[in-house]
Amino acid sequence: MPRIIDAHQHYWKTAAQDQPWREAHHDAIAHDFAPEDLLPHLSAAGIAGTVVMQSVDEPGENDRLAAYAEDESVLGVVSWLPVRDPAAANAELARLEIPKQVGVRCLVADDPMDWLGDEAVVELFRTIAERGLAWDVVPITQDQIRNVTRLAQAVPTLRIVVDHLGRPPIDTGGWQPWADNIAALAGSENVSVKVSVGINVLSAWEEWDADAVRPFIHHVATLFGPDRVMLASNWPVVLLRAEYATAWGDLRAVLLDEFPEPAARDAALGGTAERVYGLDRFAPATTSH
């Protein structure tokens, strides 16, 4: 039976790192989170394991991620990489040794990301693709969409993963330009999307509202299909508005309304993450008797 995988969550130690994205009203996540905190929730939901994501931009983050990767529940690690600076990125790739590394990411906020067109940056992403690593990103502006789409076309072997539904305007009730942006990204077959809720929406909400996410998930599901969609919790950030079981259960239910057939369900709940991140590389070996 295919594994169910939480494709996006974090661990951190607040004393060890500065988190500039965490604001004063984020008390619910202003403390340490470690594998032992998440394991009971994974077990209760029947989840085989997770993809652990970087949350700050610094070399020390990769050292922490390497330690977290030792836990059996961690199926893959998306580490930090300063992709804006190819020389620094290549140096970090040479330095780091992270078990189960499956991807790279850095925080981009609303940077237009024009640097994605630089030849040295494009060559860096070719190297990333050759290493079998994916690139996670949250493009939210027209300029970012244009530049990410251009990179997807320039390096078709690069697996690009758009986090948190590409930051839809769930909190404002808007639709455009997000809908057209997502459609533009869907035109590149090497782009996938995570069904999860990001910190901007969670911060703006007064309470968890799975129904508000439904039309945005429908749009993504229609454009990308189950083979390019993966379910993710964004724990512990999601604790700003919901417990793990509530967030995972609600998003899972909405996603399965879109993909009721068994093969499509299995892809969205784990198969897509397994394939896009190449998680089977780190699956425990089996022996026959």
C-alpha positions as CSV (number, residue, x, y, z in Angstrom):
1,M,0.0,0.0,0.0
2,P,1.4,3.5,-0.9
3,R,2.8,5.5,2.0
4,I,0.9,8.6,3.2
5,I,3.3,11.4,3.4
6,D,3.2,14.9,5.0
7,A,5.1,16.8,2.3
8,H,5.9,20.0,4.3
9,Q,6.6,20.6,7.9
10,H,9.3,22.2,10.1
11,Y,11.4,21.6,13.2
12,W,13.3,24.3,15.0
13,K,15.0,25.5,18.2
14,T,14.1,29.1,18.9
15,A,17.3,29.8,20.8
16,A,19.5,28.6,18.0
17,Q,18.1,30.7,15.1
18,D,16.5,34.0,14.3
19,Q,13.2,33.7,12.5
20,P,12.4,37.1,11.1
21,W,9.1,35.9,9.6
22,R,7.8,35.1,13.1
23,E,5.9,38.1,14.5
24,A,5.0,39.1,18.0
25,H,1.4,37.7,17.7
26,H,2.7,34.2,16.8
27,D,2.9,33.0,20.4
28,A,1.6,29.6,19.5
29,I,4.8,28.7,17.6
30,A,7.3,30.7,19.6
31,H,8.9,27.6,21.1
32,D,10.9,24.5,20.1
33,F,9.4,21.8,17.9
34,A,11.2,18.4,17.6
35,P,10.3,15.0,16.1
36,E,9.0,13.7,19.4
37,D,6.4,16.4,19.4
38,L,5.0,15.4,16.0
39,L,5.3,11.6,16.1
40,P,2.0,11.0,18.0
41,H,0.1,13.1,15.5
42,L,1.7,11.2,12.5
43,S,0.8,7.9,14.1
44,A,-2.8,8.9,14.8
45,A,-3.3,10.0,11.2
46,G,-1.6,6.9,9.7
47,I,1.2,9.0,8.1
48,A,4.4,7.1,7.3
49,G,6.7,10.2,7.6
50,T,7.4,13.7,6.5
51,V,9.5,16.0,4.3
52,V,11.2,18.5,6.7
53,M,11.7,22.0,5.3
54,Q,14.2,24.7,6.1
55,S,12.7,27.7,7.9
56,V,15.7,30.2,8.0
57,D,18.4,31.2,5.6
58,E,21.7,30.4,7.2
59,P,24.3,27.5,7.0
60,G,23.5,26.6,10.6
61,E,20.0,25.6,9.5
62,N,21.5,22.8,7.4
63,D,23.5,21.5,10.3
64,R,20.3,21.3,12.3
65,L,18.4,19.7,9.5
66,A,21.1,17.0,9.2
67,A,20.5,16.1,12.9
68,Y,16.7,16.0,12.4
69,A,17.2,13.7,9.3
70,E,18.4,11.0,11.6
71,D,14.9,10.4,12.9
72,E,13.1,7.5,11.2
73,S,9.9,9.7,10.6
74,V,11.9,12.0,8.4
75,L,11.6,10.7,4.8
76,G,13.3,13.6,3.1
77,V,14.9,17.0,3.9
78,V,14.7,20.2,1.9
79,S,17.7,22.2,3.0
80,W,18.7,25.9,2.7
81,L,20.6,27.0,-0.4
82,P,21.4,30.6,-1.3
83,V,20.3,30.2,-4.9
84,R,20.6,33.9,-5.6
85,D,24.4,33.6,-5.3
86,P,25.7,30.6,-7.4
87,A,29.2,30.8,-5.9
88,A,27.9,30.7,-2.3
89,A,25.3,28.0,-3.3
90,N,28.0,25.7,-4.8
91,A,30.2,26.2,-1.8
92,E,27.3,25.2,0.5
93,L,26.4,22.2,-1.7
94,A,30.1,21.1,-1.4
95,R,30.1,21.6,2.4
96,L,26.8,20.1,3.6
97,E,26.2,16.5,4.3
98,I,22.5,16.0,5.0
99,P,21.1,12.5,5.1
100,K,17.9,12.1,3.0
101,Q,18.4,15.5,1.2
102,V,15.8,15.7,-1.5
103,G,15.5,19.4,-2.2
104,V,16.6,23.0,-1.6
105,R,14.9,26.3,-0.7
106,C,15.5,29.8,0.4
107,L,12.9,32.4,1.5
108,V,12.1,34.8,-1.3
109,A,9.2,37.0,0.1
110,D,8.2,39.4,-2.7
111,D,11.6,39.6,-4.4
112,P,10.9,39.9,-8.2
113,M,13.5,37.1,-8.7
114,D,14.9,38.6,-11.9
115,W,18.1,36.9,-11.0
116,L,16.6,33.6,-12.1
117,G,17.4,34.7,-15.6
118,D,21.2,35.0,-15.0
119,E,23.1,32.3,-16.8
120,A,25.1,31.4,-13.7
121,V,21.9,30.9,-11.8
122,V,20.4,28.8,-14.5
123,E,23.6,26.7,-14.5
124,L,23.3,26.3,-10.8
125,F,19.8,24.9,-11.2
126,R,21.0,22.5,-13.8
127,T,23.5,21.2,-11.2
128,I,20.7,21.0,-8.6
129,A,18.6,19.0,-11.1
130,E,21.6,16.7,-11.9
131,R,21.9,16.0,-8.2
132,G,18.3,14.8,-8.1
133,L,17.2,17.7,-5.9
134,A,13.9,19.6,-6.2
135,W,13.5,23.3,-5.7
136,D,10.7,24.6,-3.3
137,V,9.5,28.1,-3.8
138,V,6.4,30.3,-3.1
139,P,6.0,32.6,-6.1
140,I,3.2,35.1,-5.4
141,T,3.7,38.1,-7.7
142,Q,3.4,38.5,-11.4
143,D,7.2,39.0,-11.7
144,Q,7.9,36.0,-9.7
145,I,5.6,33.8,-11.7
146,R,7.1,35.0,-14.9
147,N,10.6,34.3,-13.7
148,V,9.8,30.9,-12.2
149,T,8.0,29.9,-15.4
150,R,11.0,30.9,-17.4
151,L,13.3,28.8,-15.3
152,A,11.0,25.8,-15.5
153,Q,11.2,26.0,-19.3
154,A,15.0,26.6,-19.3
155,V,15.7,23.6,-17.0
156,P,12.9,21.1,-17.8
157,T,14.7,18.4,-15.7
158,L,14.4,20.6,-12.6
159,R,11.5,19.5,-10.3
160,I,9.9,22.7,-9.0
161,V,7.5,22.5,-6.0
162,V,5.3,25.5,-5.3
163,D,4.5,25.6,-1.6
164,H,1.2,26.6,0.1
165,L,-0.9,26.7,-3.0
166,G,1.2,29.6,-4.3
167,R,-0.2,31.9,-1.5
168,P,-3.8,32.3,-2.8
169,P,-5.9,35.3,-1.5
170,I,-8.0,33.1,0.8
171,D,-8.1,35.6,3.6
172,T,-9.4,38.5,1.3
173,G,-11.9,36.5,-0.8
174,G,-10.0,37.5,-3.9
175,W,-9.3,35.3,-6.9
176,Q,-7.1,37.1,-9.5
177,P,-4.3,37.4,-10.4
178,W,-3.6,34.2,-8.3
179,A,-5.8,32.0,-10.5
180,D,-4.0,33.1,-13.7
181,N,-0.6,32.8,-12.0
182,I,-1.3,29.2,-11.0
183,A,-2.5,28.5,-14.6
184,A,0.7,29.8,-16.0
185,L,2.7,27.6,-13.6
186,A,0.6,24.6,-14.5
187,G,1.8,24.9,-18.1
188,S,5.2,23.6,-17.1
189,E,5.0,19.8,-16.5
190,N,7.9,19.9,-14.0
191,V,6.0,22.1,-11.6
192,S,4.0,20.6,-8.7
193,V,2.0,22.3,-5.9
194,K,1.5,21.6,-2.2
195,V,-1.9,21.7,-0.7
196,S,-1.2,23.5,2.6
197,V,-1.9,26.9,4.2
198,G,0.9,29.4,4.6
199,I,1.7,31.8,7.4
200,N,0.2,34.9,5.7
201,V,-3.2,33.4,5.5
202,L,-3.0,31.8,8.9
203,S,-2.0,35.1,10.4
204,A,-4.9,37.0,8.7
205,W,-7.6,34.4,9.7
206,E,-9.4,34.8,13.0
207,E,-10.0,31.0,13.0
208,W,-9.3,27.9,10.9
209,D,-11.6,27.8,7.9
210,A,-11.2,24.8,5.6
211,D,-14.2,25.7,3.5
212,A,-12.5,28.9,2.5
213,V,-9.6,26.9,1.0
214,R,-11.9,24.6,-1.0
215,P,-12.2,26.7,-4.2
216,F,-8.5,27.3,-4.4
217,I,-7.8,23.6,-3.9
218,H,-10.3,22.9,-6.7
219,H,-8.5,25.2,-9.1
220,V,-5.1,23.7,-8.4
221,A,-6.5,20.1,-8.6
222,T,-8.1,20.8,-11.9
223,L,-5.0,22.4,-13.4
224,F,-2.3,20.1,-12.0
225,G,-4.1,16.7,-11.4
226,P,-3.2,14.2,-8.7
227,D,0.3,13.5,-10.1
228,R,1.4,17.1,-9.5
229,V,-0.4,17.8,-6.2
230,M,0.8,16.8,-2.7
231,L,-0.9,17.2,0.7
232,A,1.1,18.9,3.4
233,S,0.4,20.2,7.0
234,N,2.8,23.1,7.3
235,W,3.2,22.1,11.0
236,P,4.0,23.7,13.4
237,V,3.1,27.0,11.6
238,V,-0.5,25.7,11.2
239,L,-0.8,25.6,15.0
240,L,-1.5,29.3,14.7
241,R,-5.1,28.4,13.8
242,A,-5.6,24.6,14.1
243,E,-4.3,21.4,15.7
244,Y,-2.5,19.0,13.5
245,A,-5.3,16.5,13.3
246,T,-7.9,19.2,12.4
247,A,-5.7,20.8,9.6
248,W,-4.6,17.5,8.1
249,G,-8.0,15.9,8.3
250,D,-9.8,18.9,6.8
251,L,-7.4,19.4,3.9
252,R,-7.3,15.7,3.2
253,A,-11.1,15.6,3.0
254,V,-11.2,18.5,0.6
255,L,-8.5,17.0,-1.6
256,L,-10.2,13.6,-1.7
257,D,-13.4,15.3,-2.9
258,E,-11.3,16.3,-5.9
259,F,-9.6,13.0,-6.3
260,P,-12.0,10.2,-5.2
261,E,-10.5,7.4,-7.3
262,P,-8.0,5.2,-5.5
263,A,-5.1,5.8,-7.8
264,A,-5.6,9.6,-7.7
265,R,-6.1,9.5,-4.0
266,D,-2.9,7.5,-3.4
267,A,-0.9,10.0,-5.6
268,A,-2.1,13.1,-3.8
269,L,-1.7,11.6,-0.3
270,G,1.9,10.4,-0.9
271,G,2.7,9.0,-4.3
272,T,3.4,12.5,-5.8
273,A,5.7,13.5,-2.9
274,E,7.4,10.1,-3.2
275,R,8.1,10.6,-6.9
276,V,8.8,14.3,-7.0
277,Y,11.3,14.2,-4.1
278,G,12.6,10.7,-4.9
279,L,11.9,9.5,-1.4
280,D,12.2,5.9,-2.4
281,R,16.0,6.4,-2.4
282,F,16.0,6.3,1.3
283,A,13.3,3.7,2.0
284,P,14.6,0.9,4.3
285,A,15.9,-2.1,2.5
286,T,13.8,-5.2,2.7
287,T,15.1,-8.7,2.9
288,S,13.6,-11.9,1.7
289,H,13.8,-15.3,3.4
